[in-house]
Amino acid sequence: MLLNEIDGQTFRFRRDPAITSPLERAFIRAPGGIPILAPEIVLLYKSGNLDADNWSDFRAILPALDAGRRAWLRAALARQSPAHAWLAELDTPLA
């Protein structure tokens, strides 16, 4: 379970509070109706460990991210780690 930082209507990434997202985009609803952390934010947390499982999760989720969520992840990763290995794949245009 992740505990997340929330400031009013803004989600703040715990590892770098300058990385933010409007609260209404930071959470989505699971099929059962439970609010869960948006996939791009989960990937940002996973980006600190580039093991095979996290690479697999990144590649599985990337095609499902809309342009806005993809841009958010790209900007957050670039701030967090400008040479991050996932940035090249995020720069690939959506199909």
Backbone atoms as SQL, in Angstrom:
CREATE TABLE atoms (id INTEGER PRIMARY KEY, chain TEXT, resi INTEGER, resn TEXT, atom TEXT, x REAL, y REAL, z REAL);
INSERT INTO atoms VALUES
  (1, 'A', 1, 'MET', 'N', 0.835, -1.165, 0.000),
  (2, 'A', 1, 'MET', 'CA', 0.000, 0.000, 0.000),
  (3, 'A', 1, 'MET', 'C', 0.891, 1.243, 0.000),
  (4, 'A', 2, 'LEU', 'N', 0.579, 2.162, -0.877),
  (5, 'A', 2, 'LEU', 'CA', 1.299, 3.434, -0.929),
  (6, 'A', 2, 'LEU', 'C', 0.483, 4.498, -0.224),
  (7, 'A', 3, 'LEU', 'N', 1.130, 5.258, 0.607),
  (8, 'A', 3, 'LEU', 'CA', 0.494, 6.434, 1.182),
  (9, 'A', 3, 'LEU', 'C', 0.941, 7.617, 0.336),
  (10, 'A', 4, 'ASN', 'N', -0.007, 8.395, -0.102),
  (11, 'A', 4, 'ASN', 'CA', 0.288, 9.479, -1.030),
  (12, 'A', 4, 'ASN', 'C', 0.094, 10.833, -0.383),
  (13, 'A', 5, 'GLU', 'N', 0.850, 11.787, -0.865),
  (14, 'A', 5, 'GLU', 'CA', 0.766, 13.156, -0.381),
  (15, 'A', 5, 'GLU', 'C', -0.302, 13.898, -1.185),
  (16, 'A', 6, 'ILE', 'N', -1.215, 14.537, -0.483),
  (17, 'A', 6, 'ILE', 'CA', -2.254, 15.326, -1.131),
  (18, 'A', 6, 'ILE', 'C', -2.281, 16.687, -0.464),
  (19, 'A', 7, 'ASP', 'N', -2.278, 17.708, -1.305),
  (20, 'A', 7, 'ASP', 'CA', -2.292, 19.094, -0.837),
  (21, 'A', 7, 'ASP', 'C', -3.513, 19.753, -1.473),
  (22, 'A', 8, 'GLY', 'N', -4.609, 19.841, -0.738),
  (23, 'A', 8, 'GLY', 'CA', -5.834, 20.387, -1.309),
  (24, 'A', 8, 'GLY', 'C', -6.347, 19.478, -2.409),
  (25, 'A', 9, 'GLN', 'N', -6.345, 19.971, -3.634),
  (26, 'A', 9, 'GLN', 'CA', -6.791, 19.190, -4.793),
  (27, 'A', 9, 'GLN', 'C', -5.615, 18.762, -5.673),
  (28, 'A', 10, 'THR', 'N', -4.423, 18.655, -5.056),
  (29, 'A', 10, 'THR', 'CA', -3.210, 18.327, -5.796),
  (30, 'A', 10, 'THR', 'C', -2.516, 17.123, -5.184),
  (31, 'A', 11, 'PHE', 'N', -2.192, 16.148, -6.034),
  (32, 'A', 11, 'PHE', 'CA', -1.353, 15.023, -5.635),
  (33, 'A', 11, 'PHE', 'C', 0.092, 15.486, -5.731),
  (34, 'A', 12, 'ARG', 'N', 0.905, 15.159, -4.735),
  (35, 'A', 12, 'ARG', 'CA', 2.335, 15.467, -4.765),
  (36, 'A', 12, 'ARG', 'C', 3.115, 14.163, -4.638),
  (37, 'A', 13, 'PHE', 'N', 4.043, 13.966, -5.576),
  (38, 'A', 13, 'PHE', 'CA', 4.878, 12.767, -5.577),
  (39, 'A', 13, 'PHE', 'C', 5.783, 12.820, -4.360),
  (40, 'A', 14, 'ARG', 'N', 5.713, 11.820, -3.548),
  (41, 'A', 14, 'ARG', 'CA', 6.443, 11.799, -2.267),
  (42, 'A', 14, 'ARG', 'C', 7.948, 11.990, -2.449),
  (43, 'A', 15, 'ARG', 'N', 8.524, 11.440, -3.501),
  (44, 'A', 15, 'ARG', 'CA', 9.981, 11.522, -3.694),
  (45, 'A', 15, 'ARG', 'C', 10.439, 12.876, -4.225),
  (46, 'A', 16, 'ASP', 'N', 9.521, 13.636, -4.791),
  (47, 'A', 16, 'ASP', 'CA', 9.814, 14.979, -5.282),
  (48, 'A', 16, 'ASP', 'C', 8.502, 15.756, -5.300),
  (49, 'A', 17, 'PRO', 'N', 8.194, 16.503, -4.243),
  (50, 'A', 17, 'PRO', 'CA', 6.905, 17.200, -4.149),
  (51, 'A', 17, 'PRO', 'C', 6.645, 18.220, -5.248),
  (52, 'A', 18, 'ALA', 'N', 7.661, 18.555, -6.031),
  (53, 'A', 18, 'ALA', 'CA', 7.436, 19.458, -7.164),
  (54, 'A', 18, 'ALA', 'C', 6.726, 18.744, -8.315),
  (55, 'A', 19, 'ILE', 'N', 6.724, 17.421, -8.302),
  (56, 'A', 19, 'ILE', 'CA', 5.997, 16.638, -9.305),
  (57, 'A', 19, 'ILE', 'C', 4.570, 16.483, -8.784),
  (58, 'A', 20, 'THR', 'N', 3.627, 17.072, -9.515),
  (59, 'A', 20, 'THR', 'CA', 2.248, 17.102, -9.058),
  (60, 'A', 20, 'THR', 'C', 1.287, 16.637, -10.149),
  (61, 'A', 21, 'SER', 'N', 0.068, 16.392, -9.726),
  (62, 'A', 21, 'SER', 'CA', -1.016, 16.073, -10.652),
  (63, 'A', 21, 'SER', 'C', -2.314, 16.533, -10.002),
  (64, 'A', 22, 'PRO', 'N', -3.239, 17.058, -10.799),
  (65, 'A', 22, 'PRO', 'CA', -4.546, 17.359, -10.215),
  (66, 'A', 22, 'PRO', 'C', -5.138, 16.078, -9.618),
  (67, 'A', 23, 'LEU', 'N', -5.740, 16.199, -8.473),
  (68, 'A', 23, 'LEU', 'CA', -6.253, 15.036, -7.765),
  (69, 'A', 23, 'LEU', 'C', -7.221, 14.216, -8.611),
  (70, 'A', 24, 'GLU', 'N', -8.047, 14.879, -9.425),
  (71, 'A', 24, 'GLU', 'CA', -9.018, 14.133, -10.234),
  (72, 'A', 24, 'GLU', 'C', -8.355, 13.278, -11.312),
  (73, 'A', 25, 'ARG', 'N', -7.086, 13.556, -11.658),
  (74, 'A', 25, 'ARG', 'CA', -6.357, 12.723, -12.632),
  (75, 'A', 25, 'ARG', 'C', -5.412, 11.741, -11.942),
  (76, 'A', 26, 'ALA', 'N', -5.107, 11.982, -10.679),
  (77, 'A', 26, 'ALA', 'CA', -4.147, 11.148, -9.965),
  (78, 'A', 26, 'ALA', 'C', -4.737, 9.799, -9.552),
  (79, 'A', 27, 'PHE', 'N', -6.050, 9.718, -9.527),
  (80, 'A', 27, 'PHE', 'CA', -6.710, 8.468, -9.161),
  (81, 'A', 27, 'PHE', 'C', -7.736, 8.113, -10.222),
  (82, 'A', 28, 'ILE', 'N', -7.868, 6.824, -10.475),
  (83, 'A', 28, 'ILE', 'CA', -8.899, 6.305, -11.367),
  (84, 'A', 28, 'ILE', 'C', -9.713, 5.306, -10.562),
  (85, 'A', 29, 'ARG', 'N', -10.793, 4.846, -11.114),
  (86, 'A', 29, 'ARG', 'CA', -11.628, 3.850, -10.428),
  (87, 'A', 29, 'ARG', 'C', -11.368, 2.470, -11.017),
  (88, 'A', 30, 'ALA', 'N', -11.121, 1.522, -10.126),
  (89, 'A', 30, 'ALA', 'CA', -10.988, 0.120, -10.537),
  (90, 'A', 30, 'ALA', 'C', -12.378, -0.376, -10.951),
  (91, 'A', 31, 'PRO', 'N', -12.448, -1.482, -11.673),
  (92, 'A', 31, 'PRO', 'CA', -13.759, -1.997, -12.098),
  (93, 'A', 31, 'PRO', 'C', -14.761, -2.140, -10.944),
  (94, 'A', 32, 'GLY', 'N', -14.299, -2.429, -9.755),
  (95, 'A', 32, 'GLY', 'CA', -15.193, -2.556, -8.609),
  (96, 'A', 32, 'GLY', 'C', -15.563, -1.225, -7.981),
  (97, 'A', 33, 'GLY', 'N', -15.042, -0.105, -8.525),
  (98, 'A', 33, 'GLY', 'CA', -15.378, 1.219, -8.028),
  (99, 'A', 33, 'GLY', 'C', -14.407, 1.794, -7.023),
  (100, 'A', 34, 'ILE', 'N', -13.409, 1.024, -6.626),
  (101, 'A', 34, 'ILE', 'CA', -12.437, 1.498, -5.646),
  (102, 'A', 34, 'ILE', 'C', -11.458, 2.453, -6.319),
  (103, 'A', 35, 'PRO', 'N', -11.179, 3.624, -5.711),
  (104, 'A', 35, 'PRO', 'CA', -10.186, 4.526, -6.300),
  (105, 'A', 35, 'PRO', 'C', -8.777, 3.941, -6.157),
  (106, 'A', 36, 'ILE', 'N', -8.045, 3.970, -7.249),
  (107, 'A', 36, 'ILE', 'CA', -6.663, 3.490, -7.256),
  (108, 'A', 36, 'ILE', 'C', -5.772, 4.542, -7.902),
  (109, 'A', 37, 'LEU', 'N', -4.492, 4.473, -7.610),
  (110, 'A', 37, 'LEU', 'CA', -3.536, 5.412, -8.173),
  (111, 'A', 37, 'LEU', 'C', -3.454, 5.234, -9.688),
  (112, 'A', 38, 'ALA', 'N', -3.417, 6.344, -10.402),
  (113, 'A', 38, 'ALA', 'CA', -3.361, 6.310, -11.865),
  (114, 'A', 38, 'ALA', 'C', -2.108, 5.561, -12.327),
  (115, 'A', 39, 'PRO', 'N', -2.199, 4.856, -13.455),
  (116, 'A', 39, 'PRO', 'CA', -1.086, 4.011, -13.893),
  (117, 'A', 39, 'PRO', 'C', 0.217, 4.763, -14.142),
  (118, 'A', 40, 'GLU', 'N', 0.147, 6.007, -14.644),
  (119, 'A', 40, 'GLU', 'CA', 1.387, 6.744, -14.895),
  (120, 'A', 40, 'GLU', 'C', 2.104, 7.084, -13.590),
  (121, 'A', 41, 'ILE', 'N', 1.351, 7.276, -12.525),
  (122, 'A', 41, 'ILE', 'CA', 1.968, 7.567, -11.229),
  (123, 'A', 41, 'ILE', 'C', 2.565, 6.295, -10.640),
  (124, 'A', 42, 'VAL', 'N', 1.870, 5.183, -10.809),
  (125, 'A', 42, 'VAL', 'CA', 2.422, 3.901, -10.366),
  (126, 'A', 42, 'VAL', 'C', 3.736, 3.632, -11.098),
  (127, 'A', 43, 'LEU', 'N', 3.745, 3.887, -12.406),
  (128, 'A', 43, 'LEU', 'CA', 4.983, 3.678, -13.170),
  (129, 'A', 43, 'LEU', 'C', 6.097, 4.595, -12.679),
  (130, 'A', 44, 'LEU', 'N', 5.764, 5.821, -12.300),
  (131, 'A', 44, 'LEU', 'CA', 6.794, 6.714, -11.788),
  (132, 'A', 44, 'LEU', 'C', 7.412, 6.131, -10.514),
  (133, 'A', 45, 'TYR', 'N', 6.594, 5.592, -9.635),
  (134, 'A', 45, 'TYR', 'CA', 7.140, 4.942, -8.444),
  (135, 'A', 45, 'TYR', 'C', 8.021, 3.754, -8.839),
  (136, 'A', 46, 'LYS', 'N', 7.589, 2.974, -9.827),
  (137, 'A', 46, 'LYS', 'CA', 8.340, 1.794, -10.261),
  (138, 'A', 46, 'LYS', 'C', 9.619, 2.156, -11.009),
  (139, 'A', 47, 'SER', 'N', 9.704, 3.362, -11.529),
  (140, 'A', 47, 'SER', 'CA', 10.835, 3.758, -12.376),
  (141, 'A', 47, 'SER', 'C', 12.169, 3.787, -11.640),
  (142, 'A', 48, 'GLY', 'N', 12.139, 3.796, -10.340),
  (143, 'A', 48, 'GLY', 'CA', 13.378, 3.813, -9.571),
  (144, 'A', 48, 'GLY', 'C', 14.113, 2.487, -9.552),
  (145, 'A', 49, 'ASN', 'N', 13.439, 1.430, -9.965),
  (146, 'A', 49, 'ASN', 'CA', 14.041, 0.093, -9.979),
  (147, 'A', 49, 'ASN', 'C', 13.758, -0.528, -11.341),
  (148, 'A', 50, 'LEU', 'N', 14.774, -0.607, -12.181),
  (149, 'A', 50, 'LEU', 'CA', 14.576, -1.091, -13.543),
  (150, 'A', 50, 'LEU', 'C', 14.773, -2.601, -13.669),
  (151, 'A', 51, 'ASP', 'N', 14.177, -3.344, -12.746),
  (152, 'A', 51, 'ASP', 'CA', 14.252, -4.802, -12.860),
  (153, 'A', 51, 'ASP', 'C', 13.286, -5.274, -13.957),
  (154, 'A', 52, 'ALA', 'N', 13.349, -6.548, -14.277),
  (155, 'A', 52, 'ALA', 'CA', 12.558, -7.100, -15.380),
  (156, 'A', 52, 'ALA', 'C', 11.057, -6.917, -15.155),
  (157, 'A', 53, 'ASP', 'N', 10.594, -7.057, -13.926),
  (158, 'A', 53, 'ASP', 'CA', 9.163, -6.903, -13.646),
  (159, 'A', 53, 'ASP', 'C', 8.690, -5.479, -13.929),
  (160, 'A', 54, 'ASN', 'N', 9.460, -4.486, -13.527),
  (161, 'A', 54, 'ASN', 'CA', 9.054, -3.103, -13.762),
  (162, 'A', 54, 'ASN', 'C', 9.126, -2.728, -15.242),
  (163, 'A', 55, 'TRP', 'N', 10.120, -3.253, -15.954),
  (164, 'A', 55, 'TRP', 'CA', 10.171, -3.047, -17.411),
  (165, 'A', 55, 'TRP', 'C', 8.934, -3.670, -18.053),
  (166, 'A', 56, 'SER', 'N', 8.573, -4.856, -17.619),
  (167, 'A', 56, 'SER', 'CA', 7.403, -5.543, -18.161),
  (168, 'A', 56, 'SER', 'C', 6.137, -4.735, -17.890),
  (169, 'A', 57, 'ASP', 'N', 5.990, -4.222, -16.678),
  (170, 'A', 57, 'ASP', 'CA', 4.828, -3.403, -16.345),
  (171, 'A', 57, 'ASP', 'C', 4.796, -2.139, -17.203),
  (172, 'A', 58, 'PHE', 'N', 5.937, -1.500, -17.363),
  (173, 'A', 58, 'PHE', 'CA', 6.026, -0.289, -18.183),
  (174, 'A', 58, 'PHE', 'C', 5.567, -0.579, -19.611),
  (175, 'A', 59, 'ARG', 'N', 6.081, -1.635, -20.202),
  (176, 'A', 59, 'ARG', 'CA', 5.741, -1.950, -21.596),
  (177, 'A', 59, 'ARG', 'C', 4.288, -2.410, -21.742),
  (178, 'A', 60, 'ALA', 'N', 3.739, -3.017, -20.710),
  (179, 'A', 60, 'ALA', 'CA', 2.341, -3.446, -20.766),
  (180, 'A', 60, 'ALA', 'C', 1.384, -2.257, -20.650),
  (181, 'A', 61, 'ILE', 'N', 1.720, -1.285, -19.822),
  (182, 'A', 61, 'ILE', 'CA', 0.841, -0.140, -19.561),
  (183, 'A', 61, 'ILE', 'C', 0.995, 0.968, -20.597),
  (184, 'A', 62, 'LEU', 'N', 2.181, 1.145, -21.135),
  (185, 'A', 62, 'LEU', 'CA', 2.448, 2.261, -22.035),
  (186, 'A', 62, 'LEU', 'C', 1.421, 2.407, -23.162),
  (187, 'A', 63, 'PRO', 'N', 1.050, 1.350, -23.876),
  (188, 'A', 63, 'PRO', 'CA', 0.076, 1.528, -24.964),
  (189, 'A', 63, 'PRO', 'C', -1.304, 1.989, -24.484),
  (190, 'A', 64, 'ALA', 'N', -1.611, 1.761, -23.215),
  (191, 'A', 64, 'ALA', 'CA', -2.925, 2.141, -22.682),
  (192, 'A', 64, 'ALA', 'C', -2.972, 3.586, -22.182),
  (193, 'A', 65, 'LEU', 'N', -1.818, 4.232, -22.066),
  (194, 'A', 65, 'LEU', 'CA', -1.790, 5.611, -21.589),
  (195, 'A', 65, 'LEU', 'C', -2.180, 6.568, -22.708),
  (196, 'A', 66, 'ASP', 'N', -3.133, 7.451, -22.422),
  (197, 'A', 66, 'ASP', 'CA', -3.475, 8.463, -23.427),
  (198, 'A', 66, 'ASP', 'C', -2.341, 9.486, -23.499),
  (199, 'A', 67, 'ALA', 'N', -2.419, 10.374, -24.455),
  (200, 'A', 67, 'ALA', 'CA', -1.333, 11.334, -24.684),
  (201, 'A', 67, 'ALA', 'C', -1.049, 12.187, -23.448),
  (202, 'A', 68, 'GLY', 'N', -2.069, 12.602, -22.734),
  (203, 'A', 68, 'GLY', 'CA', -1.875, 13.432, -21.545),
  (204, 'A', 68, 'GLY', 'C', -1.168, 12.694, -20.424),
  (205, 'A', 69, 'ARG', 'N', -1.559, 11.455, -20.180),
  (206, 'A', 69, 'ARG', 'CA', -0.930, 10.665, -19.122),
  (207, 'A', 69, 'ARG', 'C', 0.511, 10.303, -19.511),
  (208, 'A', 70, 'ARG', 'N', 0.701, 10.048, -20.779),
  (209, 'A', 70, 'ARG', 'CA', 2.046, 9.744, -21.279),
  (210, 'A', 70, 'ARG', 'C', 2.957, 10.963, -21.147),
  (211, 'A', 71, 'ALA', 'N', 2.443, 12.137, -21.477),
  (212, 'A', 71, 'ALA', 'CA', 3.228, 13.377, -21.359),
  (213, 'A', 71, 'ALA', 'C', 3.558, 13.662, -19.897),
  (214, 'A', 72, 'TRP', 'N', 2.603, 13.412, -19.005),
  (215, 'A', 72, 'TRP', 'CA', 2.856, 13.632, -17.581),
  (216, 'A', 72, 'TRP', 'C', 4.001, 12.741, -17.110),
  (217, 'A', 73, 'LEU', 'N', 3.943, 11.453, -17.473),
  (218, 'A', 73, 'LEU', 'CA', 4.992, 10.521, -17.064),
  (219, 'A', 73, 'LEU', 'C', 6.335, 10.938, -17.646),
  (220, 'A', 74, 'ARG', 'N', 6.341, 11.360, -18.897),
  (221, 'A', 74, 'ARG', 'CA', 7.600, 11.773, -19.521),
  (222, 'A', 74, 'ARG', 'C', 8.209, 12.968, -18.781),
  (223, 'A', 75, 'ALA', 'N', 7.384, 13.954, -18.482),
  (224, 'A', 75, 'ALA', 'CA', 7.884, 15.148, -17.781),
  (225, 'A', 75, 'ALA', 'C', 8.364, 14.799, -16.370),
  (226, 'A', 76, 'ALA', 'N', 7.632, 13.948, -15.685),
  (227, 'A', 76, 'ALA', 'CA', 8.015, 13.563, -14.322),
  (228, 'A', 76, 'ALA', 'C', 9.319, 12.767, -14.330),
  (229, 'A', 77, 'LEU', 'N', 9.452, 11.840, -15.273),
  (230, 'A', 77, 'LEU', 'CA', 10.690, 11.064, -15.373),
  (231, 'A', 77, 'LEU', 'C', 11.869, 11.957, -15.734),
  (232, 'A', 78, 'ALA', 'N', 11.660, 12.880, -16.665),
  (233, 'A', 78, 'ALA', 'CA', 12.745, 13.780, -17.083),
  (234, 'A', 78, 'ALA', 'C', 13.211, 14.636, -15.909),
  (235, 'A', 79, 'ARG', 'N', 12.296, 15.034, -15.055),
  (236, 'A', 79, 'ARG', 'CA', 12.678, 15.810, -13.880),
  (237, 'A', 79, 'ARG', 'C', 13.411, 14.933, -12.883),
  (238, 'A', 80, 'GLN', 'N', 12.898, 13.740, -12.678),
  (239, 'A', 80, 'GLN', 'CA', 13.446, 12.818, -11.683),
  (240, 'A', 80, 'GLN', 'C', 14.805, 12.257, -12.123),
  (241, 'A', 81, 'SER', 'N', 14.905, 11.900, -13.398),
  (242, 'A', 81, 'SER', 'CA', 16.109, 11.239, -13.900),
  (243, 'A', 81, 'SER', 'C', 16.243, 11.536, -15.401),
  (244, 'A', 82, 'PRO', 'N', 16.900, 12.624, -15.785),
  (245, 'A', 82, 'PRO', 'CA', 16.941, 13.065, -17.183),
  (246, 'A', 82, 'PRO', 'C', 17.466, 12.041, -18.186),
  (247, 'A', 83, 'ALA', 'N', 18.209, 11.055, -17.733),
  (248, 'A', 83, 'ALA', 'CA', 18.730, 10.036, -18.650),
  (249, 'A', 83, 'ALA', 'C', 18.008, 8.694, -18.466),
  (250, 'A', 84, 'HIS', 'N', 16.814, 8.723, -17.918),
  (251, 'A', 84, 'HIS', 'CA', 16.097, 7.478, -17.620),
  (252, 'A', 84, 'HIS', 'C', 15.867, 6.664, -18.895),
  (253, 'A', 85, 'ALA', 'N', 16.026, 5.357, -18.778),
  (254, 'A', 85, 'ALA', 'CA', 15.908, 4.449, -19.926),
  (255, 'A', 85, 'ALA', 'C', 14.510, 4.437, -20.543),
  (256, 'A', 86, 'TRP', 'N', 13.483, 4.737, -19.780),
  (257, 'A', 86, 'TRP', 'CA', 12.118, 4.705, -20.313),
  (258, 'A', 86, 'TRP', 'C', 11.800, 5.906, -21.195),
  (259, 'A', 87, 'LEU', 'N', 12.577, 6.972, -21.107),
  (260, 'A', 87, 'LEU', 'CA', 12.263, 8.181, -21.864),
  (261, 'A', 87, 'LEU', 'C', 12.246, 7.942, -23.368),
  (262, 'A', 88, 'ALA', 'N', 13.161, 7.128, -23.866),
  (263, 'A', 88, 'ALA', 'CA', 13.201, 6.861, -25.313),
  (264, 'A', 88, 'ALA', 'C', 11.907, 6.219, -25.791),
  (265, 'A', 89, 'GLU', 'N', 11.380, 5.285, -25.009),
  (266, 'A', 89, 'GLU', 'CA', 10.133, 4.621, -25.406),
  (267, 'A', 89, 'GLU', 'C', 8.938, 5.563, -25.257),
  (268, 'A', 90, 'LEU', 'N', 8.991, 6.466, -24.305),
  (269, 'A', 90, 'LEU', 'CA', 7.917, 7.436, -24.159),
  (270, 'A', 90, 'LEU', 'C', 7.897, 8.423, -25.308),
  (271, 'A', 91, 'ASP', 'N', 9.049, 8.645, -25.952),
  (272, 'A', 91, 'ASP', 'CA', 9.120, 9.560, -27.082),
  (273, 'A', 91, 'ASP', 'C', 8.611, 8.936, -28.374),
  (274, 'A', 92, 'THR', 'N', 8.377, 7.627, -28.374),
  (275, 'A', 92, 'THR', 'CA', 7.849, 6.960, -29.558),
  (276, 'A', 92, 'THR', 'C', 6.394, 7.384, -29.731),
  (277, 'A', 93, 'PRO', 'N', 6.008, 7.856, -30.922),
  (278, 'A', 93, 'PRO', 'CA', 4.628, 8.310, -31.121),
  (279, 'A', 93, 'PRO', 'C', 3.612, 7.196, -30.864),
  (280, 'A', 94, 'LEU', 'N', 2.436, 7.605, -30.396),
  (281, 'A', 94, 'LEU', 'CA', 1.330, 6.651, -30.206),
  (282, 'A', 94, 'LEU', 'C', 0.909, 6.098, -31.553),
  (283, 'A', 95, 'ALA', 'N', 0.530, 4.844, -31.566),
  (284, 'A', 95, 'ALA', 'CA', 0.078, 4.220, -32.819),
  (285, 'A', 95, 'ALA', 'C', -1.323, 4.638, -33.182);
